[in-house]
């Protein structure tokens, strides 16, 4: 079973649409949408393990130009 997470993304002013578009093209990302509020983009991503999901966030998503901060929220099944 794949590990899934929501990644809350803060961007530079005026960069949310560009960031969401760039993130959506990354393999492992299933959704990236602009939102309003304290975060600018919400991303849903998945990977085969928590380690690989973490690598996706750190090495691919956080490398997108215009991102200032991310918060990763793993999905749990209770």
Secondary structure, 3 states (H helix, E strand, C coil): CCEEEEEEEEECCCCHHHHHHHHHCCCCEEEEEECCCCCCEEEEEEECCHHHHHHHHHHHHCCCCCEEEEEEEECCCC
